Amino acid sequence: MDVKGRVLTIKGERSTDEQTQKDNCYRRERSYGRFERAFTLPQDVNSETIKADYKNGVLEIHVPKPE
């Protein structure tokens, strides 16, 4: 997670490896890749108070509302 000015950027990489074996058939699929998302923050948000939490495959980003 990176904040520059009013832009919050999230970068990551995902990969999956799936195997299936049934009778005489064996199948394996793999996928992978990097991703990047950018969000424009409201003007009054203090970038010092932004927090992120990653748990059980879910990313939560907390951006407190300005007073």
Secondary structure, 3 states (H helix, E strand, C coil): CEEECCEEEEEEEEEEEEEEEECCEEEEEEEEEEEEEEEECCCCCCHHHCEEEEECCEEEEECCCCC
